[in-house]
Amino acid sequence: MGGHTNYVKPDKPNTWNISPRLKTLSAIFMFIGVICLALTLFNDKSRAWHAYLVGLFYFTSLALGGLFFTAIQHVTNAGWSVNIRRIMESLTAFLPWAFGLTIIFIGGNFIAGMDVYDWFFKDRIAADHLLQHKEPYLNPTFFIIRTLLFFGGWMYLCKKIVGSSLKQDTSGDVSLTHKCVPLSIAFLLFFSLSYSLFSVDTLMSLEAHWFSTIFGVYAFAGLFQSTLCVMILIIAYLLKKGLINQYVNENHLHDLGKFLFGFVVFWAYIAFSQYMLIWYANLPEETIFFKPRQKDTWLLVSLGLIVFKFIVPFFALLPKWAKRNINHLVAVSILLLITQFVDLYWLVYPNLNTDHSFVFGFQDVGIFLGFLGLFMFAVMKFLSSHAVIPYNDPRIHESMSHEVVY
């Protein structure tokens, strides 16, 4: 609940001057990523592009997650979240980079002939009746058209929604807040279909014989969960630097903690629903996905996801105090971000070899670090170029006096 009794007009927030240490760290990560990608392309081209896909999907999802959370706040006319909304908006700065990296990924299919999707090769389609049946949808031309359409819509609506928020910092125009509502509704409708299809195109089609009607929901659960974690980490850092202490308190953290707890449960629910229905039906065209993930080392990874992506964070976030303690939230968020990487690795890598054998090495982590470095660069540049709080939002009084009593 919120009230206005303790509301004090906030001062204009200080800008975030990025430390040389953070700049250097992001540059080192990008350098490691480029070197590892180049070396892996030389030694094992298919593995390089599988690792590339993990990083690409991970950080594209974070960028979209920031825009999704922002749109939800506008549609619901939420006031409590105004003081943390700029953090959400900052994640969208990676979207243009994600588009460029996706173009590289698509180009790799044609130029480098990477062995990732069976449906990109005409000889494999000709020898596989099921691939022929799915060819009207799973074909390179339509895949490229869909990808361009998705990114075009995401970036256009992002520019309109986030751009209005940034413009309001200087103009103070209240109408900009109202204009964001229909734009956010449009994004949510477009996102619900486009992200689901994007996850099907890039991840589920790795095993083109398999299908799941809730795969898009499973991917979304990971998106929102990991987005909340990144927001918590950024907020913790800005609080440590004293940049948002006047605006963000334990009540805001409590709400983020509740969201995070809810989506820990939601991810487990969707994961169980997907597995249970496939196990119960026991149809060969469905069980082909889970069979290799229930053998040898992949079985340990599957069990690890259950333990560290659901059981541990569930109990860690259950108490009220846990949702209000920033250090505790940071620890849980780091754990969940690691398990999100493992989850995507679990989705992608069993398709690397025909025998579905487990592989993991420095190059897989190194390529991921390259994406992390670029993501850090994009977010830091955004937050250092704009106010860390949308201080001219007309609902900021609700956020300043926000208090959670349950």
N, C-alpha and C positions, 0 to 999 in steps of 0.2 A: 504494500500500500504506500501511497505517497501523500504528502501534505505540503502546504506552502508556508507553514509557520516559521520554519527556520531558513527560509530562502534568503540568500544574499546575492546581489548582482555580482557575477564573477568578473574578475579582471581578464583582460585579453591574455590568453596563455602564451607562454614563451615557446619559441620554436625549438625544435630538436636539432642540435648541432651534432652530427654524427662524429663519433670519436675515430681517430686514425686507426685504432686497434680493430674496430668493427669493419672499417673499409678494407683494411689489410686482410682480415679473416675472410670476408666475402670474395676478395680477389684470389686468395689462396685456394679456396674451395673451387672457384671457377677454373683456375689453372689445373688443379688436380683432375677435375672432371674432363677437361679437354684432352689432357694427356692420357688418361685412362681410356677414354673413348677411342682415341687414335690408335693406341696400342692394341686394344681389344678388337677393333675393326681389322687390324692387320693380322691378328692371330685367330680370331673366331668371330667372323662377321655377324653371324646369327645371334650369338650371345650378346654382342655389343648392342644390337638393336632391341633385344629383349630388355636389357638393362635401361636403355634409353626410354623405352615405353613406360617402365615403372616410374621413372622420374618425371616424365612428361605428364602422365595421368595424375600422379600425386599432387604436383604443384598447380596444374590446371584446375584441379578440383578445389584446392585451397582458394584460388582466385575467384572461382565461381561461388564458393561458399561464402566469401566475404560479401559479394553482391547479393546473394540470396538472403543472408541475414539482414543486410541493409534494406532490401525491398520489403521484407516482413515487417520491419519497424515502421516503414512509411505506410504500408497498407493498414496496419493495426493502430496507427496514430499513437505509437508508443512514445511516452515521454521519459520513462526511466532510463532508456538506453542512449539518450542523446549524447551524454558525455563519453560514451565508449564507441559511438558510431563511426568516428573518424578512423578508429583502429580497423573496423570492418572494411571501411572504404579503401584503406591502404592496401589491403590484400589484392584488390582488383588491378593494382598497378602492374601485376605480372601478366595480365591477359594479353596485351600486345606481344609480349615476349613468347607467351605460350603459343600464339598463332604462328609466329615465325618458326618456332621449334617444331610445330606440327607440320609445317610446310617442308621442313628438312626431313622429317620422319616419312612423309608421303613420298618425297623425292627419292629417299633411300630405297623405296620399293621399286621404283622404275630405273633409277640410275645404277644403284649398287646391287640391285637384285637380291635384297635381303630376304632371308628365308624365315618369315614371320607368319604370314597369312597364306594358307593353302589356296584360298580363293583368288589370289593375285596371279596364279600360274595357270595358264590355259590347259597345259597338259594334265595337270592334276584334276582340273574340273572335268575334262573329257573322260578321265578314268574313274570318276566318282559320281554315281547317280544322285546322291543327296546334295552334293555341291552344285550339280546341274539344276536341281530343283530349287535351290536357294539363290541361284545366280541372278534372277531379276533384282534382288536386293543387294546381295553380296557380290558386287563387281566393282572394280577400281573406279570407273567413271562416276557411278552413283555415289560411291564412298567419298570421292573428292567434292562432288556437288554438295552433299550433306554437310561435310566438314566446313566448307566455305560458308554455307548458309548458317550453320550453328555459330561459328565465330563472328560472322558479320552481325548477327542479331545480338549476341552477347556484348560485343564491343560497342555497338551503337547505343543500346539501352544503358550500358555502363557509363558511357560518355554523358548521356542525358541526365541520369540519376545522380551520379557522383559529381558531375559538372555543376549541377544546380546547387548541390550542397556547398561546394567550394565557392561558387559565385556569391552565395548568401553571406559568406564570411565578410565580404567587403561591402556588399550592397545592403544587407539587412532586410531584403525584400521578403516579406512573409509569404507572398504568392508562390515563391519558389518551393516552399514546403508543400503547398497544395498541388503544384504541378507534378511533384514526385509520386503522388498516389496513383494516378492512372498509368504512369510509366512503370511503376513497380508492379501493378497488377498485370500489365502486359508481359513484363519480364517473368513473373512467376508462372504464368500460363505457358510461355515459350520455353522456359527452363525445364518445366516438368516433363515435357516431351523430348526436348533436344538433349538434355543431359542423359536421360534414359537411353536414347538411341546412340549417343556418343559412347556410353559405356558398353553397349552391345557391340558397336562397330569396332572399338579399339581393344576390348578385353574379351568379351564373350565369344567373339568370332575367332579367337585364337584356336579354339576347338570348335570348328564350324559345324560338326555333327551334333554338338550339344546345344540345348536351349533351356532357358529358365524364364518363366514369365515375370519373376520378381527380381531379376538380376539388377535392373536399373534402380530398384528400391534399395537393394543391398549396397550398391555403389554409393547411393545418396546417403545412406546411414554412415558410411565411412567418411564421406565428404563433410557432413555437418559436424560429426564428432571431432575430426581433426581440425576443422576450422575453429571450433570453440577452444581447442587446446592452443593453437597458435595465437589467438586473441589473448588468452590468459598469459602466455609467455611475454607478449609485447607489452601488455598492461603492467606486468610485474617489473619489466625492465624500466618502463617510463616512471613507475612509482619509485623505483630505486633511485632514479636520477632526479626525482623531485619535480617532474614536469606536469604531472596530473594529480598530485596529492590533494589539491583544493577541489577537484571535480569528481574523483573516483574514490569510493570507500568500500568497506566490507559488504555493504548492502548490494552494490553492483556485482561484486564478486560472488555473493550468495546466489544471485539469479543466474549468473553464468555457470556456477557449480550445479545448480538444479537442472539447467539445460543439459550440461555434460552428463550428469547422472542419468537423466532421462534417455539420452541417446546411447549410453552404454547398454541400457536395457533394450532399447529399440534395435540396436545392431544385433544383439544376441537373439532377439525374437525373430528377426528376419532371417538370420543365418540358420537358426533351428528350423524355421518354417520351410526354407528352401531345401534343407537336407532331409527333413522328416518326410515330406511329400515324395521326394525322389526315392528315398529308402523304402517307403511303404509301397509305391507303385512298382518298383524294381524293374523298370523298363530299360533295356540295353542302351537306347539312344539318350537316356538321362544319366544312368549310372556311370557312363564312361568318364564323366567329370570327376566323380568322387573316388573311383577305384584307385587311381594312382596316388591320390592324396591320403589313402588309408594304408599305405605300405611303407615299410622301412623308415627312412629319415623324414619323409613327408608326413607320416603319421605323427611323429613327434612335433612337427611344426603345427599340424592341425590341432593337437591337444594343447600346444602352447598358446595358440590363439584363444582357445576357450578359457584357459586359466588367466592369461595376462591381459586379454582384451575385454573380458567380462567379469570373471570371479573376483580377481584382485581389485580392479577399479570400482566394482559394485560395492564391496565392503569398505573400500577406502573413502568413498564419497557418501556413504550412507548417513553418518552423523551430521548434525547441523553445523557443528564447529568446523568440520572438514571443508565445507563449502565457503567458509568465511576466512579461512587461513590461507594467505597467498602462497606461502612456502609449500604448504601441503598440496594446493592446487597445481603449482608448478611441477612438483614431483609426479603427480598423477598424469598431468598433461604430457610430460616427456615420455612416460611409459606408453601412453596411448599413441603418441606420434610414432614411436618406434614400432609398435604393433601394427599401425596402419601401413608402414613400409613392409613389414613382414606379411601382412594380409595381401597386399598387391603382389609381392614376390610369390606368394602361395597361389595367386590367381594366374600369374604369367609364366613362371619358370617351369612348371611341369610339362609345358608344351615345347620346351626348348629341344629336347632330345626325343627320339622315337620311343625309347625305353622308359621315358618319364623319370630318369634318374635325377637325384638331388645334386645340384651344383651351387657353390657359393664361394666367392673369393673377393680379393681386394678390389678388382676392377668393377664389380657390381656396386660396392659401396662408393668407390671413387666417382663413378659416373653420376650416382645419386647426389654426391656432394657438389658436383658441378651445377646441378639444377638448384640445390639449396643455396649456393653462393649467388646465383643470378636472382633467385627469389628474394634473398636478403637485400641485394642491391636495389631491386625495384621498390620494395616496401620502404627501405630506409630513405631512398630518394624522395618518395612521395611524402613521407612524414616530415622530412627536413625542409620540404618546399612549401608546406601548408601548415596551418594551425593544427595542433594535435587535438583540439576540441572545437566542434562547430558552435562557437560561442554566440552566434547571432540567430541560432535556431529558436523560434518562438516557444518551444516546449522545454527549454533548458531549465526553467524553474522547477519542473517536475523531477528532472534528473538530479538537480542540486539538492533537493529535499527528499530524495528517494529513501524510503525506509521499509525494510522487510520485517514483518512481525510474525512470520510463520515458517 
